[in-house]
Amino acid sequence: ADKAVVCMAVQNDGHSLAFASEALRNDYDVVIEAVKEDGMALGYVSEVLKRDRTVIIEAVQCTGHALVFAPEEFRADKDIVKAAVEKNWQALGYAARELRGDR
């Protein structure tokens, strides 16, 4: 599908990313639009872009529970966990063990 069409789709429903091609799930612009609309779209993002700090931050700032799809190094990142927990305290359950007791 055309990048512009997919961008419009994910702006309306981030989960539309599930139906995008592998190439578009690895396209920074498309992915950022998807996770800004619904952080849970992070579950459909390419493994390469799941390693992008900005993508993770945008996702958890939209939907705290998106932390569940973040790679382990981001679940141990205080700033990312803080952003997720500020959106939804229950996201703390997805944080690295060493951060769960951190105040």
GUGU-669092 format. One line per 3 residues: their letters; for each residue x, z, y of N, C-alpha, C. Coordinates in pm, 1 decimal, decimal comma. Each point is the difference from the previous one (the first is absolute). Layout:
a> X/Z/Y/X/Z/Y/X/Z/Y ~ ...
//
This chain:
adk> 84,1/0,0/-119,8/-84,1/0,0/119,8/87,7/0,0/124,9 ~ -56,9/-45,0/105,3/67,1/-8,6/128,7/25,9/140,0/56,3 ~ 118,7/21,8/55,3/37,2/131,4/53,9/-98,6/48,3/106,0
avv> -42,8/-88,8/88,7/-92,4/38,9/107,7/-132,9/49,0/-57,3 ~ -47,9/-66,8/-103,4/-127,0/37,9/-63,1/13,9/137,7/-65,8 ~ 109,2/21,0/-70,5/22,4/128,1/-66,5/17,1/111,1/103,8
cma> 68,5/-28,4/109,8/15,0/100,0/107,4/-136,6/42,5/52,6 ~ -87,5/-95,4/21,3/-135,1/32,2/48,2/-74,8/82,9/-103,8 ~ 13,5/-36,5/-125,7/-69,6/71,9/-107,2/46,3/145,4/-7,8
vqn> 130,5/22,7/4,1/49,7/137,5/-13,9/-26,6/83,8/124,7 ~ -19,7/-63,8/114,8/-37,0/74,5/120,4/-141,5/55,1/-12,5 ~ -83,7/-68,9/-76,8/-137,4/44,8/-23,2/-9,5/94,8/-118,7
dgh> 85,1/-20,4/-98,9/-0,1/82,5/-120,9/139,8/-4,0/-60,8 ~ 74,0/107,4/17,5/137,1/6,0/-50,1/11,7/-28,3/-148,2 ~ -105,2/32,2/-75,3/3,1/-23,2/-144,7/-3,1/-147,8/-36,0
sla> -28,6/-85,6/96,3/6,7/-145,0/-23,7/140,5/-40,5/-42,8 ~ 97,3/82,6/32,5/138,3/-28,7/-38,8/12,1/-15,5/-151,6 ~ -87,8/64,0/-74,1/2,8/-8,5/-146,6/-15,2/-143,6/-48,5
fas> -66,6/-83,2/79,4/-27,5/-137,5/-40,6/98,8/-99,8/58,7 ~ 95,4/49,5/76,7/100,4/-86,9/62,6/108,0/-36,6/-101,5 ~ 67,7/-108,9/27,6/109,8/-43,2/-87,0/114,9/100,1/7,9
eal> 86,7/-6,9/-98,3/119,4/85,8/-1,4/80,7/-19,4/128,5 ~ 10,9/-123,4/44,1/76,7/-29,3/122,6/-61,5/69,9/120,6 ~ -132,3/0,3/9,8/-65,2/63,1/114,7/0,6/152,6/-11,0
rnd> 5,9/52,0/-121,6/12,1/145,3/-16,7/142,6/46,3/30,7 ~ 87,3/-98,8/18,8/138,6/26,9/37,9/26,1/-47,5/143,4 ~ -106,9/-32,0/73,2/11,8/-46,0/138,8/-24,2/119,1/92,5
ydv> 100,7/34,9/78,9/-6,4/119,0/84,3/-123,4/0,8/90,1 ~ -27,5/-111,1/67,2/-112,6/-5,3/94,3/-133,4/25,6/-69,7 ~ -19,6/-62,3/-114,1/-124,3/16,3/-75,9/-13,5/144,8/-47,4
vie> 107,4/53,4/-54,3/-0,5/135,6/-54,8/-27,6/104,2/108,6 ~ 64,2/-13,4/114,5/-22,0/96,1/109,2/-146,9/-0,1/41,7 ~ -59,7/-117,7/12,3/-142,4/-8,3/37,0/-86,7/68,5/-105,2
avk> 32,2/-20,3/-127,0/-79,1/58,8/-108,9/7,5/152,4/1,1 ~ 120,3/55,4/9,9/12,6/146,5/-6,9/-46,8/68,5/127,7 ~ -3,2/-72,3/111,2/-56,6/57,1/123,3/-151,8/11,0/-12,3
edg> -61,1/-93,8/-72,7/-145,4/1,9/-18,5/-38,7/104,2/-105,4 ~ 75,8/5,8/-108,4/-25,6/96,9/-107,1/133,0/31,3/-67,5 ~ 47,6/120,1/21,2/129,4/39,3/-55,3/9,6/-15,5/-150,4
mal> -113,2/9,3/-69,2/1,7/-12,0/-145,5/37,3/-140,6/-45,6 ~ -1,8/-96,2/91,0/45,5/-135,8/-32,4/147,7/1,7/-39,5 ~ 69,1/109,9/28,9/140,1/13,9/-39,8/16,0/-22,4/-150,5
gyv> -102,5/28,9/-75,4/4,2/-20,6/-144,5/16,5/-145,3/-40,8 ~ -28,2/-93,1/90,6/10,0/-143,2/-29,5/124,1/-64,3/60,9 ~ 76,7/77,1/73,7/117,7/-50,8/70,6/113,3/-26,3/-99,4
sev> 80,6/-101,9/27,0/114,2/-30,7/-87,1/95,1/119,2/-6,3 ~ 74,1/8,7/-109,3/96,4/109,3/-16,1/105,1/-3,3/111,1 ~ 35,3/-118,5/45,2/99,1/-13,1/107,9/-51,0/67,3/126,9
lkr> -123,4/-30,6/40,5/-52,6/56,0/124,5/-42,1/146,1/-13,6 ~ -18,0/46,7/-123,1/-26,0/143,5/-18,7/125,0/81,6/32,2 ~ 112,0/-66,0/14,9/124,8/68,0/36,0/23,5/-5,5/151,2
drt> -95,6/-57,0/73,2/11,0/-11,3/145,7/-65,2/122,2/64,2 ~ 79,3/77,5/70,4/-47,4/125,4/59,8/-119,3/-21,3/92,9 ~ 3,3/-105,8/79,6/-109,7/-26,0/93,9/-130,4/-26,5/-74,0
vii> 6,1/-73,4/-108,4/-119,5/-28,4/-80,5/-58,9/131,6/-51,7 ~ 85,3/86,8/-51,2/-46,7/128,2/-54,0/-61,1/85,8/110,7 ~ 66,7/7,9/113,2/-51,8/81,0/111,1/-136,4/-51,1/45,1
eav> -12,9/-130,8/17,8/-129,4/-57,1/41,6/-108,8/34,0/-101,5 ~ 33,5/-9,4/-128,0/-98,5/27,2/-105,3/-46,5/145,5/3,2 ~ 93,6/93,7/5,3/-39,5/141,3/-4,9/-61,8/48,1/130,4
qct> 32,6/-65,1/111,6/-64,6/35,9/126,2/-145,5/-45,5/0,7 ~ -29,2/-103,5/-76,8/-138,1/-47,6/-12,4/-75,4/84,3/-103,1 ~ 61,2/18,8/-115,4/-62,8/68,9/-112,8/104,0/90,6/-65,7
gha> -12,4/129,4/18,1/98,5/93,1/-54,5/24,1/-15,3/-149,1 ~ -106,3/-27,4/-73,6/11,9/-13,6/-146,0/85,6/-118,6/-41,7 ~ 30,1/-90,9/91,2/85,4/-115,1/-33,0/137,8/46,0/-46,7
lvf> 34,6/125,0/29,0/128,5/54,6/-44,2/16,0/-13,5/-151,3 ~ -109,4/-3,7/-72,0/5,2/-12,9/-146,0/70,8/-129,2/-42,7 ~ -5,0/-104,5/83,2/61,6/-128,5/-33,5/141,9/-13,6/54,2
ape> 46,5/99,6/74,3/133,4/-7,2/60,2/107,7/31,2/-103,8 ~ 112,4/-69,6/7,9/111,9/32,8/-88,9/45,9/144,9/21,4 ~ 62,8/54,8/-100,8/39,6/141,3/0,5/81,7/39,2/122,8
efr> 90,1/-87,5/44,9/83,1/39,7/114,7/-83,4/26,0/124,7 ~ -113,7/-69,0/12,7/-86,6/21,9/115,6/-88,7/123,0/-18,9 ~ -27,1/34,0/-123,8/-77,7/121,4/-26,5/82,8/125,3/25,9
adk> 130,8/-19,0/11,3/90,9/110,7/30,4/43,8/-3,1/146,8 ~ -56,3/-91,0/77,5/34,9/-15,8/141,8/-95,5/85,1/83,9 ~ 54,4/101,9/66,6/-84,4/95,1/74,3/-90,4/-68,1/102,6
div> 52,9/-98,2/72,4/-79,5/-65,7/104,4/-117,6/-77,5/-59,0 ~ 24,7/-67,6/-111,1/-106,5/-77,7/-63,6/-104,5/93,3/-60,5 ~ 43,8/103,5/-67,2/-93,9/96,1/-58,9/-81,5/67,4/110,3
kaa> 65,2/34,8/109,3/-70,5/63,2/112,7/-108,7/-92,9/54,4 ~ 32,3/-128,3/16,2/-98,6/-96,8/50,0/-118,3/-11,0/-96,2 ~ 27,8/-0,1/-129,7/-106,3/-9,4/-100,6/-88,5/124,4/2,6
vek> 62,3/116,4/5,5/-73,2/126,7/-3,7/-81,2/20,9/127,9 ~ 50,7/-49,5/112,6/-77,1/9,1/124,6/-129,3/-80,5/-10,5 ~ 2,0/-106,4/-77,8/-120,0/-81,9/-19,8/-92,1/65,3/-103,3
nwq> 59,6/54,5/-105,8/-78,3/63,6/-106,3/89,2/101,7/-70,9 ~ -31,5/127,2/14,2/85,0/105,2/-56,7/19,7/-14,6/-150,4 ~ -96,3/-60,4/-68,7/10,6/-14,3/-145,7/113,5/-93,9/-41,1
alg> 47,8/-80,2/94,5/112,2/-89,4/-29,2/125,0/79,3/-37,9 ~ 3,6/127,7/35,6/114,4/84,3/-35,3/22,4/0,4/-151,3 ~ -105,3/-18,1/-75,2/11,4/-4,6/-145,8/84,7/-115,5/-51,0
yaa> 21,8/-102,3/81,9/80,8/-116,0/-39,3/143,9/11,6/49,2 ~ 28,1/103,4/78,5/134,8/19,1/53,6/95,4/43,4/-111,1 ~ 127,2/-22,6/23,2/101,9/46,5/-94,1/-11,4/152,1/-12,7
rel> 27,0/48,7/-117,4/-16,0/143,0/-29,3/70,8/88,5/102,6 ~ 119,3/-40,5/41,6/75,7/85,7/92,8/-65,9/12,4/137,2 ~ -91,2/-91,2/33,3/-68,7/7,5/129,1/-134,0/72,0/-7,6
rgd> -53,8/14,8/-117,6/-134,4/57,9/-12,0/-8,9/142,4/50,1 ~ 106,8/76,0/-13,6/-1,6/138,1/46,7/54,6/14,7/140,9 ~ 42,9/-112,0/59,1/60,7/2,2/133,2/-105,4/22,1/106,4
r> 27,4/87,9/91,1/-93,3/25,0/109,7/59,7/-60,5/123,0
//
